[in-house]
Amino acid sequence: MKPEEGFATRKTLERRVASLNIDPYNRPLACSQCGGVMVFVGVGEYHCEKCGHADYDDYGKVRNYIEKHAGATAAEVEMNTGVSQRSIRNLLKDERIEISQESAAFLRCEICGAQLRSGRFCMKCITENNRRIEAQQRSMKNANKNLSGVSTSRADSQDGAKRFSRS
């Protein structure tokens, strides 16, 4: 049996996953060697069920490169791994990787513009947002206590009888 028989081609699988928008990090779905199913092992690494071939998603490629080349810029990582700078920025925003402390580059908080090493928001903005949500919840809870004329219990006269009947 040929490797393609019984399996969708790698490009077909990648197109299906891309159409669902669930795989922003180019997860290997089919083995490039034998067409077998790639199984997640951990930390962006996948192994083929059939032949054992190892492959990496974007996160695994970037992480491996950064471990070997500490302080590399996004352009260097892109050039040597083939992972786009957009994907690298998304990994940073998703807090899957972090900008090294020696680096002069940084991200900015999307609310106040503070410098960040990873993520989308600084701790100050996260805390303020959580406090705002808690205050909204408290005010909604207090507003529900002040409702008048609304009852959740049944009146005794409604003992399972129809409330309205035709005459």
N, C-alpha and C positions, 0 to 999 in steps of 0.2 A: 504494500500500500504506500502511495506517495505521501510525503508530509502534508500536502495541501488537502488530500482527501479526508473528509470527515471533520475538517477544521475550517473555520472561516479564515480568510487570509488576514494577515496582520493589519493591513491597511483598512480592510473592511471593519475589523473589530475596533480599530482606532477611530474610524469615522463614526461608528455607532456610539462609542463612549463620548466622543467630542460633541455629538448632537445632543446628548443628555446633559452636558455641562457638569459632569460629576468628577472629572479627572483633570484638574488644572496642572498636574505635574508629570504628564506623559508616562504613566505607569506601563511597563511592558506587559502585554497581555498574552502574546504568543511567543514561543522561543524562536529566536532568529536562526538557530541551528537545525532544529527538527520539527518545529511547528507545534510542539507540546504546550501545555498550559503552564504559565508562570505563576508560582505560588509565593506569596509574601513571606519573607523570612524575618525581616525587621530592619529598621533604620534605612529604608529606601532600597533594600536589597531583595531580589526575587530569584528563585531557582526554578529551573524547568523540572516538572514531574518525571519526564521521561529520561532525559540525558544528563540532568544536573547542571546544565549551563547556568552561570550566574549573570544577571543583568541588573541595572539600577534605574530607578526613576530619576527625575530631575533633582529631587532632594538628595538622593544617595550620591549622585554624581557630584553635586556641589559640596556636600559634606566631606566626601572623600578627598576632593581637591583642596578644600580649605584645611583639612587636617594635615595634609602634606605640605601645603604652601600657606602658612599662617600670614595674615596681613595682605593677601591678594585682593586686588580691586575687582569690582564687578565685571569690568571689561576683560581683565585677565581670565577670570573664571569662565566668562562666556566664550572667549577665544579657545580655551583649552578643553572645555567640557561640551560645548555645543548647546548649553542651556542659555536661553535668551535672558537679557538683563531684566525684562519684564517679569519673567518667572522668578528670577533672583530677588527682585523687589517684593514680589508676592510672598516668597518664603520669609523675607524679613518682616513684612507686615503681619504674617500669620504666626510670627514668633517661633518659627522652626529653625532659623539660624539667627545669629547676632553679629553685629559689626564689632570687630575687635577694638579693644581700648586704645591701641596704638594708632588707629586709623584717624585721619582728619575728617573723613566723611561721616555723615550721620543722617538719620531720618528726622522728620519734623512731626510733632503732634498735630493731628488733623484739626484740633480745636484751637489750641493756643499757640502753636508753633514752637514749643519747647523741643530741644534736641533729644533724640531717642537713639538707642542702639538696636532696638527691634520693636515691633508692634505698631499700632496706629495711634494710640493715645498715651499721654503721660499719666503717672499715678495721680497727680493732682486733679486732672480732668476726669479720670475714672472715678475717683472718690466723690467729686462734686456731682457727677451724673448719678451715681448710686444713691447719694443723699437726696437728690431731687426726686428720683423714682420712689424712694421710701416715703418722702413727704407727700407725694401724690397718693400713694397707697393709704397712708394715714387719713388724708382728707376724704378719700372715697369711703373708707370704713366709717368715719365720723358722719359723713353725709347719709350713709345707709341707716345709721342709728336714728337719725332725725326724721325718717320717713313717717308720715302719719296717714292713716286711712288705708293702709295696705296691710293685709293679713295673710299669713301663710298657713293658718289653721282653718279647718272647715267649721262651719256653723253646725250645731246639732240638728237643725231641721233638714240638712242635706244628706242625711244618712244613706248615701248610695242611690238616692232617688234622682230621677232626671230633674235638672234644674228648670228647664222649660219644657212644656208639653203643648201639643196642639189640641185645641178644643173642638 
